[in-house]
Amino acid sequence: MPDAPKSPALTRPDGWSIVQRNRPAMISLIFLVAVVLIAFTAPFFLPEALKSTSGGAFLPPLSKGAEAAVTHFCGTDKNGQDLFYRLLTGAQVSLGVGIVGAIISLIIGTLYGMISGYCGGRVDALMMRAVDMLYAVPRILFIMIFIAAFDSVFKDWLDALRLWAQDCQWLWLEGAARYLIPYSKILVMILSLGLVEWLTMARIIRGQVLVLRELTFVMASRAMGQGGWAILTKHLLPNLSTIILTYLTLTIPAVILDESFLSFLGLGIEDPAASWGSLLKDGAQVINPIESKWWLLAFPAALMSLSLLALNFLGDGLRDAFDPKSVD
């Protein structure tokens, strides 16, 4: 006899189906994909006149360039640089910092939390007390000290790598090192952000592992002689994947905000490179009650706010879809 069909009320749809029915999450996902695609592809197709400085400083949006027949859709800044092009390159930096910094924090936090929760006992207590002490350190102060201490060292290392590659006639390596030198501070910032954003993730993972390690499949794995590392990687980590994915989307905006704040203070990326934070700093410097260059502040703030809002909506949608305690 054929099996009786399962009751729809007892069948929970998969997580992706739930996300698809979440309109804010889907709109956010489409918006973020569009921003990433445009930011990383459109600069290659823009006219060269928009990628360099010009004599037309502080041109309002939709103005024609003085030296070339090009339209500045978002206006120009104090150096005559096209703001639309700088928004795209700034998006590359800010989104790159957010993604890479979040991944670094997730790797550290996941490993730390899994080891702490699985070991338990005194090891868990000692590791969590270390997390509590790190929480007491001001995050921004740590990042500022880290950047001040290692920025010049990293820049000298890149310059030495460039000279060595030039002597060896490795043009690709020389070009890569030359390209990364202006971004040395942002690379150090990525590492420092990853080193401070993992604390909350470690606590979340540790709490989940404390529950999972008492379940039957973990006890059966121990009885079969599997080691602790095999249990962590083969059994516990797959059960934590949805939590890790959800927290990734919520960590990215936190890292972007930290980078923007530091760039706004002048501690982030250096000219001529740009990020959303440095663009906001440039826009805030020219705001005055007599003649406001509003576009220099409005466009970066709007793009950054919409992207952060979309990331938070997407993170909420993923949490609702993959949380086993949620209901339709």
N, C-alpha and C positions, 0 to 999 in steps of 0.2 A: 504494500500500500504506500502511496506517496506520503511524504511527511506533510503534516499540517502546516500551513503558513503561520509564521510568527505574527503575533499581534503587533500592529504598528506602535501601540502604546509602550510595548516592552522593548522595542528596537530603537536604540540610540544611534542617530546618524553619525558619520565620521566627522572629525574636526573640521576638515576643509568645507564640507557641506554647511556646517554651522557658520563658518566665516563668510561663505558666499551669501548667506541670508542676512548677514549683518551689514546693512547699507553703509553706515559710517566707516567701518573697517575696509570694505571694498573700495569705496571712494578714496580713502586714505592710501590704500595700496596702489591704486591706479595713479594717483597724484605723485607718490614717491617714485614709482617706476618712471613716470614721465620726467620728473626733475632729474633723476640720475641719467637717463638716456640723453636728455637735452644738454645737461651740464658736461657730459663726457664726449659728446659727438658734435654738437653745434659749433664750438669754437674752431673746429677744423674747416668749416665751410663759410665762416664769416670773412668779409673782405679784409685784406691786410691793413687797410687804413683804419679799421676799428681796433686793431691790436696794438697800436702805437700811440704815443702822445701827439697832440696837435696844438695849434694855437687857439683853438676854441674852448677856453676854460669856462666852466659853469654854464654850459648851454642847457636850456630846459629840454624836457622830453620832446621827441619828434622834430628836433631841429636838424637842419642840414649842416654838414661839416664845411668849414671854411676852405680847407685845402683840397678836399675830395668830395665828389658827389655821392656822399653816403648820408644815411639818416641815423641819428643817434636816438633810438627808440626810448631809452631811459635817461637821456641827457649825458653830460660829461662832468668830470670832477675838476678839482683845482688845477690839475696838470693837463687837462684836455683829453684825458683817457675816457673811452667809451664805458659808461656805467654798466650797460648790458653785458659786455664782454667780461668786465670785472666781476659781475654777479655770477656768471657761469664759472669762471676760474675760482672764485671764492667758494662756490658750492662744491667744487671738486675737493678743495682743501678741508672745508668744514665737515662734509660728509665722510671724507676719507679719515679724518681724525676721529670722528665719532665711531665709525665702524671698526677701525683697527684698535682704537683704545678700548672699545667695548669687548672685542674679541680677546684682547690681552687680559682684561679684568675677569672675563668669564673663564678662561683657562686656569688662571691662578685661583679664583674663587671656587671653581668646581673641584679641582684637585684637593684644595685645602679642606673644603667642606666635606668631601667624600671620605678623606682619610680621617678627619676628626670624628665624624659621625660613626664610621665603621669601627674604629678602634675603641671609642667610648672610654669610660673610666677616667683615670688620671690623665691619659693622653688627651682626651677630649677636653677635660677641664683646663689643662695647661694651654692648649691651642686656642680655646675660646677666650681665656684671659689675655692672651697676646692680641687677639682681635679687639678686645675691649680697650686695651692700652693704645692701639693704633687709632681707634675711634676718637680718643682724646686729643690726638695731634690735629691741629687746624689743617684742613685739606689744602686750601689755597696757599697757605704759608709753606707747606711742604713742597708743593709744585714750584713755587717761586724760588725756593732755595735750591731745589733740584736743577732747575733751568740755569740759574746763575752759576752753579758749580760745574755743570757738564756741557753747557752750550759751547764755550770756547774750546774745550777739549775735543768735542765731536767735530767741530768745524775744522780744527787743525788736522784731525784724522782724515777727514774728507779731502782736504787740500793735499795732504801727503799722498793719499790714494790717487788723486788726480795727477800729481807729478810722477808718481811711479808708473801709472798707466801710460802717461805720455812718453816716458823713457822706453817702455816696452812696446810702444806703438799699438796699444790696445785702444783704438779710438772709441769703441762703444763704452768701455769702462771709464775712460776719461770724460766722455760726454755725460755719463750718468752721474759721476762724482761732481762735475761742474754744475749740473742741473740741481743736485741736492744741496749744495752749499748754502744758497739762500733759504732753504727749508730746514737747516740744521736745528734751529730753535724749535720748530714745530715737531720735528722728529723726537727731540728730547722731551717735548711736552706730551707727545703721544705715549711714550714710555712711562712718564711720571703719572699721567692720568690713569693708565692701566694699573699702576701700582697702588693707587688709592681708591679705585672704584670697586674693588673686588670684595670688600669687607661684607657688604650686605648680601652679596651672592653666596659667600661662604656660609653665612648663617642660614640662609634659605635651604641650601643643599644639605647642610648638616642636619637640619630638622627633618627633611625628607628621608635621609639615609637612616636616621634613628628609627623611623617607622618601618622602612623597607627591610632592614636587616633582621627584623623579627618575624617576617613572613615565611611561609612554608617553603617557597622556592629557594630562598637563601639558605635556610636550614638544611634543605636537601642537598644543595651544592656543597655545603660544608661536610655533610655526611659522606658524600662521594669523594672527598679528598681534594677538592679544588682549593687553591690558595686564595689569600685575600685579594691580591691584585687581579686574578682572573674573575673573581666574583664582582669586584668593582667595575671592571671594564665590560664584562660579558652580560651581567645581569642587572646591576644597579644603574649604570650609565644609560642604557636604553630606556629605562623607566623614568629617567630624569630629563630626557631629551626635550620634551614639550615644555617643561619648566625653564630649561636653559634657553630655548627659542623665544619664549615669552619674555623672559628677563632681558634678553639681548635687545629686543625692540624698545624696552623701557630704559636700558642703560645708554643707548646711543644718544638720545636727547640730553641726558645728564652730562655726557662727555662733551657734546657740542656746546652746551651752555657754559661749561667750565672754560673751554677753549675760547669762546666768544668773549667771556668776561676778561680773561687774561689778555687777549688781543686788544680789547677795548682799553685796557690799562697800558698798552704798549709793550707787553711782555710776551706777546705771541709772535706771529709771523711777521717778517720784515719786508718792507718795500723792495722791489716792485711787486712781489707776490701779494696776494690778498686772500682774506677769509671774510666770512660774514661779520665777525667781530671787528676786524680792522676797518671794514667798510662803514660799520656803525660809528666807529671812532672818528673817521674822516667826516662823516655826515654831521656828527654832533659838534665838531669844531667850527663849522661854518653856519650853524643855526644862530640867527640873531633877529631881534624884533624889527629891524629896519629893512633888511633884504634877506629873506629866508630862501635858502637853496633846499627846499623841502624834499626834492626827489632823491638827494643824496642820503637821506635818512629813511624816507618812506619805503623805497623799493627794497633795500636790504632788510629792513625790519619786517616788512610784509612777507618776503620769501622765507626768512628764517622762522617767523612765527607760524606760518602755514605748515612748514616742514615739521617743526616740533609738534604741532597739534596733530598732524597726520600720524606721526610716529606713536604718539600716545593713544590715539584712537585705534591704531592697528594693534598695539600691545594689549589694549583692553579687549579687543575682539579675539585675539589669540588666547588670552587668559580665559574668556568665557567659553571658547570652543574646546579647549583641551583640559580644562579643570574638571576632574572626575566628579566633583561635588556639585557642579552646575547642572541645571535642569533646563529643558526647553520650555 
